[in-house]
Amino acid sequence: MEFLNRISVRSGNRLASHIHSFLAKSWDVMVGDMKSEDKLRDFYIPNYMLVSGSDMPKFKIVPSCPVMVFVNAKSGGQIGGELLLTYRSLLNENQVIDLGEKAPEKVLHTLYVTLETLKSSGDVLAAEIQKRLRIIVAGGDGTVGWLLSVVSDLKLPHPPPIAPVPLGTGNNIHFAFGWGKKNPFTDRQSVLTFLNQVKTAKEMNIDSWHIIMRMRSPTEGSCDPIAPLELPHSLHAFHQVSQTDTLNMEGYQTFRGGFWNYFSMGMDAQISYDFHAQRKLHAEKFKNQLVNQGTYLKLGCTQGWFCASLSHPSSRNIAHQTKIKIMKRQGQWEDLLIPRSIRSIVCLNLPSFSGGLDPWAKPNTKKVQYRDLTPPYVDDGLIEIVGFRDAWHGLILLAPKGHGTRLAQASRIRFEFCKGATEHTFMRIDGEPWKQPLPADNDTVVVEISHFGQVNMLATPLNRSKSVNDPMSPVNSHDEDDDSNDEEYEDAEDTEEKRKFGASDTFKIPDGVDIAQLT
């Protein structure tokens, strides 16, 4: 800067003034870049931890918030690909993973084996990175669920918390923890802002839910889940167990998986299934989040869900398809009576469904006292069960104090589908749907959901999720509801062994095995 001032003093002409202005701006840009580089060191992971055979740096700087970034480049139209390029331009490109090219379970398995090996040889930087590591996942709800299942399966010594970037259509998990619903900007400054949010975000435990589906092997046909043209991530997690798995039973087909936000069945799952099928066939038409949401609404109309009582047979009603049993914190299985008008049922873990709506809301004092209902805490070991009659009933969620038909809260849920109820049903976990054929012979298909530990998410100050252990958790945006739209039970009279689950069983580290000894 002293050099610039000399030019300005010695030269009184206009040219000197322009030169001074140009060099001053260049100096500011250079200083700004240096400050930016200093900030990016907080998130940087050196190559020798990521790429085998890389040279160890001469100087080791401990990052305050090292990150691994996983991007679903196909999410959000062109946004996913653009975001991938921006992150790679800011960080070590080897710590930014395209999920279309590399499987996250392989990447994390290799990284943690390397970190453990370096730690055992006295590498302090490796120990600090393992302790401070955070994961960024850019994608929709299905992609976030995929990474959560991987982290759960790998049984890592220090499971890293996850921050989601909203690239999907609904982005329910993202919204529940304050990361927003809208697809983000992909410029350098926007990504830097997000990285700083990740750095300051607080960790929050959320419940994991295990789902098992078992049926007798059919004499004809197949009861394997049918995905929209290819397996979505939920079905990648929800797969048939191997013959050697302890869950397997002679003469039965067994499928299992996990979810963190919701399991749903019926109306909403069918709409989602058709949406995914159309998007797989015509991906070029689904590059805009607003257009995607409009397509959802259109499908709800064309399928007749706004006049379901006229356009859909009673066999589509949940009470006609399945018997439901629930188990509270302690006690025996008990029957759950479902109103005959209910055509969609949602088992909800987070207060964000269908684009950020809260189907459970906040029960009033009377409900808390007489029906033992509570606010929807995300770490209390209970899941909320909510029913909907039709699409109009779903729109109630847009109104103040609006909610669905609260059916129960439970730690375990069991669905039993009997012969002759229907040929198939539609199911969905964390945004990923499938069509489930049901057997025609004399047998029952059983779907059972149970609590299965917890995982860590990162939450911003705008998060909507409540912790049962945190008195400072955010208060629900609605006050206690009245009974004006509460129809619980008004027409009711008309009416194992746990194992890790997910996409990475092959890489699961057995109990008692030292990860540092793995190669």
C-alpha positions in Angstrom: 0.0 0.0 0.0 3.0 2.3 0.6 4.0 1.9 -3.0 0.5 2.9 -4.1 0.6 6.0 -2.0 3.9 7.0 -3.6 2.4 6.8 -7.0 -0.5 9.0 -6.0 1.8 11.7 -4.4 4.4 11.9 -7.1 2.0 11.9 -10.0 -0.7 14.5 -10.2 -2.1 13.5 -13.5 -5.2 11.5 -14.3 -3.3 8.5 -15.5 -1.6 8.1 -12.2 -5.0 8.3 -10.5 -6.3 5.5 -12.7 -3.2 3.4 -12.0 -3.6 4.0 -8.2 -7.3 3.0 -8.3 -6.6 -0.2 -10.4 -3.7 -1.3 -8.1 -5.8 -0.5 -5.0 -8.6 -2.7 -6.2 -6.2 -5.5 -7.1 -4.7 -5.3 -3.6 -8.2 -5.6 -2.0 -9.0 -8.6 -4.2 -5.7 -10.3 -3.3 -6.2 -9.6 0.4 -9.8 -10.8 0.2 -8.6 -14.1 -1.5 -6.0 -14.6 1.2 -8.6 -14.1 3.9 -10.9 -16.5 2.0 -8.1 -19.1 1.8 -7.5 -18.8 5.5 -11.2 -19.5 6.1 -11.2 -22.5 3.8 -8.4 -24.1 5.8 -11.0 -24.6 8.5 -12.7 -27.2 6.2 -9.7 -28.7 4.4 -8.7 -32.4 4.5 -5.2 -33.0 3.1 -4.6 -35.5 0.3 -2.5 -38.0 2.2 -5.6 -39.0 4.2 -7.8 -39.3 1.1 -5.6 -40.7 -1.7 -3.2 -43.7 -1.1 0.4 -42.9 -1.8 0.1 -39.1 -1.5 2.9 -37.2 0.1 2.6 -35.9 3.6 2.6 -32.1 3.8 5.5 -30.3 5.5 3.3 -28.2 7.6 0.1 -29.5 9.3 -2.6 -27.1 10.2 -5.5 -28.5 12.2 -8.9 -27.5 10.5 -11.6 -26.4 13.0 -14.4 -28.0 10.9 -13.1 -30.6 8.4 -15.8 -31.8 6.0 -16.5 -34.5 3.5 -19.0 -33.4 0.9 -21.3 -35.8 -1.0 -23.3 -34.4 -3.9 -26.1 -36.1 -5.9 -25.3 -34.4 -9.2 -28.6 -35.5 -10.6 -30.6 -33.7 -7.9 -32.2 -30.3 -8.5 -31.9 -30.3 -12.3 -28.6 -28.7 -13.2 -28.0 -27.4 -9.7 -26.4 -30.6 -8.4 -23.7 -30.6 -11.1 -23.0 -26.8 -10.6 -22.8 -27.2 -6.8 -20.3 -30.1 -7.3 -18.0 -27.9 -9.3 -18.2 -25.0 -6.8 -17.3 -27.2 -3.9 -14.4 -28.8 -5.8 -13.1 -25.3 -6.7 -13.1 -24.3 -3.0 -11.9 -27.5 -1.3 -9.6 -30.4 -2.0 -11.5 -32.1 -4.9 -10.9 -35.5 -3.3 -13.0 -34.5 -0.3 -16.0 -33.7 -2.6 -17.6 -36.9 -3.9 -20.1 -37.3 -6.8 -22.5 -39.9 -5.6 -23.0 -41.0 -9.2 -19.3 -42.0 -9.4 -18.4 -43.3 -5.9 -20.4 -45.1 -3.3 -20.3 -43.2 0.1 -19.9 -46.4 2.1 -16.6 -47.2 0.3 -15.4 -43.6 0.6 -16.1 -43.4 4.4 -14.8 -46.9 5.1 -11.5 -46.1 3.4 -11.2 -42.7 5.1 -11.8 -44.1 8.6 -9.4 -47.0 8.2 -6.8 -44.5 7.0 -7.5 -42.2 10.0 -7.3 -45.0 12.5 -4.0 -46.3 11.0 -2.5 -42.8 11.1 -3.6 -42.3 14.6 -2.0 -45.5 15.7 1.3 -44.2 14.3 1.0 -41.0 16.3 -0.5 -38.6 13.7 -2.1 -35.9 15.8 -3.8 -34.2 12.8 -5.6 -37.5 11.8 -6.9 -37.8 15.4 -8.2 -34.2 15.3 -9.9 -34.6 11.9 -11.6 -37.8 13.0 -12.9 -36.0 16.1 -14.1 -32.9 14.3 -15.3 -34.3 11.0 -18.7 -33.2 9.6 -20.5 -34.5 6.5 -22.3 -32.3 4.0 -24.9 -34.1 1.8 -26.4 -32.3 -1.2 -29.5 -34.0 -2.4 -33.2 -34.7 -1.6 -34.6 -36.7 1.4 -33.7 -40.0 -0.2 -30.1 -39.0 -0.6 -29.9 -37.8 3.0 -31.4 -41.1 4.2 -28.8 -43.0 2.1 -25.9 -41.3 4.0 -27.6 -41.7 7.3 -27.9 -45.4 6.7 -24.3 -45.6 5.7 -23.1 -43.9 8.8 -25.3 -46.1 10.9 -24.0 -49.3 9.3 -20.3 -48.6 9.4 -20.4 -48.3 13.2 -17.8 -45.6 13.1 -15.8 -44.8 16.3 -16.8 -41.1 16.1 -19.9 -41.0 13.8 -19.9 -37.6 12.0 -23.0 -35.4 12.2 -24.7 -34.6 8.9 -25.7 -31.2 7.3 -28.1 -31.5 4.3 -28.2 -29.2 1.3 -31.8 -29.0 -0.1 -31.7 -30.3 -3.7 -34.9 -32.3 -3.8 -38.6 -31.5 -4.3 -39.8 -31.8 -0.7 -36.6 -31.4 1.3 -38.4 -32.4 4.5 -35.4 -33.5 6.5 -33.5 -30.3 5.6 -36.4 -28.1 6.7 -36.8 -29.9 10.0 -33.3 -28.9 11.0 -33.3 -25.4 9.7 -31.5 -25.8 6.4 -34.4 -24.6 4.3 -36.6 -26.0 1.6 -35.6 -24.1 -1.5 -32.8 -25.2 -3.8 -29.7 -23.2 -3.0 -27.5 -20.8 -5.1 -24.4 -22.4 -6.4 -22.0 -19.4 -6.6 -18.8 -19.3 -4.5 -20.1 -16.9 -1.9 -23.3 -18.9 -1.2 -21.3 -22.0 -0.7 -18.9 -20.2 1.7 -21.9 -19.0 3.6 -23.2 -22.5 3.9 -19.9 -23.8 5.0 -19.8 -21.3 7.8 -23.3 -22.4 8.8 -22.0 -25.9 9.0 -19.2 -24.8 11.2 -21.5 -23.1 13.8 -24.4 -25.6 13.6 -25.2 -27.6 16.8 -25.4 -31.4 16.9 -28.7 -33.0 17.6 -29.6 -36.7 18.1 -32.6 -38.1 16.2 -34.2 -41.5 16.4 -33.5 -44.2 13.8 -36.3 -46.6 12.8 -35.9 -50.2 11.6 -38.4 -51.6 9.2 -38.8 -55.3 8.4 -41.2 -56.8 5.9 -41.8 -60.6 5.9 -44.0 -62.8 3.7 -44.2 -66.5 2.8 -42.6 -67.2 -0.5 -45.4 -67.2 -3.0 -46.2 -70.3 -5.1 -46.8 -68.0 -8.1 -45.4 -64.7 -9.1 -43.2 -62.4 -7.0 -43.8 -60.1 -4.1 -40.5 -58.2 -4.5 -41.0 -54.4 -4.2 -41.5 -52.7 -7.5 -39.6 -49.4 -7.9 -40.3 -46.7 -10.5 -38.0 -48.0 -13.3 -35.0 -48.4 -11.0 -34.3 -48.9 -7.3 -34.4 -45.6 -5.4 -32.2 -45.2 -2.4 -34.8 -46.3 0.1 -35.1 -49.7 -1.7 -31.3 -49.8 -1.8 -31.6 -49.8 2.0 -34.8 -51.8 2.0 -33.5 -55.0 0.5 -34.0 -58.7 0.8 -31.8 -60.2 3.5 -29.3 -62.9 2.6 -29.8 -66.6 3.2 -27.3 -66.5 6.1 -28.9 -63.5 7.8 -30.3 -64.3 11.2 -33.5 -62.4 10.2 -34.1 -65.0 7.4 -36.8 -67.6 8.0 -37.3 -70.9 6.1 -40.0 -70.5 3.5 -40.3 -66.8 3.9 -39.0 -63.7 2.0 -37.7 -61.0 4.3 -36.9 -57.4 3.5 -35.4 -54.8 5.8 -34.4 -51.2 5.8 -34.4 -48.0 7.9 -35.7 -44.5 7.9 -35.3 -41.3 9.8 -38.3 -39.0 8.8 -41.3 -41.1 7.8 -42.9 -44.3 6.5 -46.2 -43.7 4.7 -48.7 -45.9 2.9 -51.7 -45.2 0.6 -52.7 -42.0 -1.1 -49.5 -39.9 -0.8 -47.2 -42.9 -1.6 -49.2 -43.6 -4.8 -48.8 -40.0 -6.0 -45.1 -40.0 -5.2 -44.7 -43.3 -7.0 -46.2 -41.9 -10.2 -44.2 -38.7 -9.9 -40.9 -40.7 -9.7 -41.9 -42.9 -12.6 -42.6 -39.8 -14.8 -39.4 -38.1 -13.7 -37.3 -41.2 -14.6 -38.9 -41.3 -18.1 -38.7 -37.5 -18.8 -35.9 -36.1 -16.6 -35.6 -33.0 -18.8 -39.1 -31.9 -17.7 -38.2 -32.0 -13.9 -35.4 -29.5 -13.6 -37.3 -26.9 -11.6 -38.4 -27.3 -8.0 -41.6 -25.2 -8.5 -42.6 -27.3 -11.6 -42.0 -30.5 -9.7 -44.3 -29.4 -6.9 -47.0 -28.4 -9.5 -46.7 -31.9 -11.0 -47.4 -33.4 -7.5 -50.6 -31.3 -7.2 -51.7 -32.3 -10.8 -51.2 -36.0 -10.0 -53.3 -35.6 -6.9 -56.1 -34.2 -9.0 -55.9 -36.6 -11.9 -55.8 -39.6 -9.6 -59.0 -38.4 -7.9 -57.6 -37.9 -4.4 -59.6 -34.7 -4.0 -62.8 -36.7 -4.4 -61.6 -40.0 -3.1 -64.9 -41.1 -1.7 -66.3 -41.1 -5.3 -63.3 -42.1 -7.4 -61.7 -44.8 -5.2 -63.2 -48.1 -4.0 -63.3 -48.7 -0.3 -60.6 -51.4 -0.7 -58.2 -48.5 -1.0 -59.0 -47.5 2.6 -56.3 -48.4 5.2 -58.7 -50.2 7.4 -59.7 -52.5 4.6 -56.1 -53.3 3.6 -54.4 -54.0 6.9 -54.8 -54.6 10.6 -52.5 -52.4 12.8 -51.0 -53.2 16.2 -48.9 -50.8 18.3 -46.7 -51.1 21.3 -46.2 -48.2 23.7 -42.9 -47.7 25.7 -43.7 -50.7 27.8 -46.5 -53.2 27.5 -48.1 -55.6 25.2 -49.3 -55.3 21.6 -52.6 -53.6 21.3 -55.0 -53.1 18.3 -55.1 -49.6 16.7 -58.6 -48.8 15.4 -58.4 -46.9 12.1 -61.4 -44.8 11.0 -62.8 -46.4 7.8 -62.4 -43.1 5.9 -58.6 -43.0 6.2 -56.9 -43.6 2.9 -53.3 -42.6 3.8 -51.3 -43.3 7.0 -48.0 -41.7 7.9 -45.6 -42.8 10.7 -43.7 -39.6 11.3 -40.4 -39.1 13.2 -39.7 -35.4 12.3 -42.1 -32.4 12.2 -41.7 -32.0 8.5 -43.8 -33.8 5.8 -44.9 -33.0 2.3 -42.7 -29.9 1.9 -42.3 -28.9 5.5 -45.8 -29.3 7.0 -46.3 -30.7 10.5 -49.2 -33.3 10.5 -49.0 -33.8 14.3 -48.7 -30.2 15.4 -49.1 -29.5 19.1 -51.8 -31.4 21.0 -53.9 -29.3 23.4 -54.0 -29.9 27.1 -57.0 -32.1 27.0 -55.3 -34.4 24.4 -52.1 -34.6 26.5 -54.1 -35.5 29.7 -56.7 -38.0 28.3 -54.9 -39.6 25.4 -51.3 -39.4 26.6 -50.1 -37.5 23.6 -47.0 -35.3 23.5 -45.3 -32.9 21.1 -43.4 -34.7 18.3 -39.9 -34.9 19.9 -37.3 -36.4 17.5 -35.4 -38.3 20.2 -38.0 -39.7 22.6 -38.2 -43.2 21.0 -41.7 -42.6 19.9 -43.1 -42.3 16.4 -46.3 -40.3 15.6 -49.0 -42.1 13.6 -51.3 -39.8 11.5 -54.1 -40.5 9.1 -55.6 -38.6 6.1 -58.9 -39.1 4.3 -58.1 -37.4 1.0 -56.2 -34.6 -0.5 -58.5 -31.9 0.9 -57.8 -33.3 4.4 -54.1 -32.8 3.6 -54.7 -29.2 2.8 -55.8 -28.6 6.4 -52.1 -28.6 7.3 -51.8 -25.2 5.6 -54.2 -23.6 8.1 -53.2 -22.3 11.5 -53.3 -25.2 14.1 -54.0 -27.6 11.2 -53.1 -31.3 11.6 -54.1 -34.7 10.4 -56.1 -37.3 12.3 -53.8 -38.2 15.2 -54.0 -42.0 15.8 -51.3 -42.8 18.3 -47.7 -42.6 19.4 -45.7 -45.8 19.7 -42.3 -47.4 19.9 -43.3 -50.3 17.6 -45.9 -50.6 14.9 -47.1 -53.8 13.1 -49.1 -53.9 9.9 -50.7 -57.2 8.9 -52.0 -57.5 5.3 -54.4 -60.4 4.8 -55.4 -62.3 1.7 -57.9 -60.7 -0.7 -57.8 -57.2 0.6 -56.0 -55.8 -2.5 -53.5 -56.9 -5.1 -51.0 -54.3 -4.1 -50.4 -51.2 -2.1 -48.0 -48.2 -2.3 -45.4 -47.5 0.3 -42.8 -44.8 0.9 -39.9 -44.2 3.2 -38.1 -40.8 3.4 -39.4 -39.6 0.0 -38.7 -42.8 -2.0 -41.8 -44.8 -3.0 -42.4 -48.3 -4.3 -45.3 -50.5 -5.3 -45.7 -53.5 -3.0 -47.5 -56.6 -4.5 -49.4 -58.6 -1.9 -49.8 -62.4 -2.2 -53.1 -63.9 -3.3 -52.7 -67.2 -1.3 -53.7 -67.8 2.3 -51.0 -65.9 4.2 -50.2 -62.6 5.7 -47.6 -60.0 4.8 -46.2 -58.4 7.9 -44.5 -55.0 8.1 -43.0 -54.1 11.4 -41.4 -50.8 12.5 -39.3 -50.5 15.7 -37.0 -48.0 17.3 -33.3 -48.6 16.5 -30.8 -46.3 18.1 -30.0 -42.7 17.1 -27.9 -40.7 14.6 -26.5 -37.2 14.7 -27.8 -34.3 12.6 -26.6 -30.7 12.4 -29.2 -28.1 13.2 -29.2 -24.3 12.6 -30.9 -21.8 14.9 -34.0 -22.0 12.6 -34.6 -25.7 13.2 -38.1 -26.9 14.0 -37.2 -30.1 15.7 -37.6 -30.6 19.4 -35.4 -32.6 21.8 -37.0 -34.1 24.8 -33.7 -33.5 26.7 -33.3 -29.8 25.6 -35.6 -27.3 27.4 -34.3 -24.7 24.9 -35.7 -26.6 21.9 -37.8 -24.4 19.6 -41.4 -24.1 20.4 -43.8 -25.2 17.7 -44.9 -22.4 15.4 -48.6 -23.1 16.2 -50.1 -22.6 19.6 -52.0 -25.5 21.1 -54.7 -26.6 18.7 -58.4 -26.5 19.4 -60.7 -29.4 18.4 -62.2 -27.7 15.3 -60.4 -30.1 12.9 -59.6 -32.9 15.2 -61.5 -36.0 14.3 -59.5 -38.7 16.1 -61.7 -41.8 16.6 -65.0 -40.1 15.8 -65.8 -42.9 13.3 -63.6 -45.5 15.0 -66.7 -47.6 15.8 -67.2 -47.9 12.0 -64.4 -49.2 11.5 -36.6 -59.4 16.8 -33.6 -59.5 16.6 -32.1 -56.1 15.7 -29.3 -55.7 13.2 -27.7 -52.8 11.5 -29.3 -51.9 8.2 -28.8 -49.9 5.1 -26.8 -49.8 1.9 -23.4 -50.9 3.3 -23.7 -54.3 4.9 -20.7 -55.5 2.9 -18.6 -52.9 4.7 -20.1 -53.2 8.2 -17.4 -53.6 10.8 -18.2 -56.5 13.2 -18.3 -55.9 17.0 -15.0 -56.4 18.7 -12.9 -55.7 15.5 -10.3 -53.0 15.7 -10.8 -50.8 12.6 -7.1 -49.9 12.6 -6.2 -53.5 11.8 -8.3 -53.5 8.7 -6.6 -53.0 5.3 
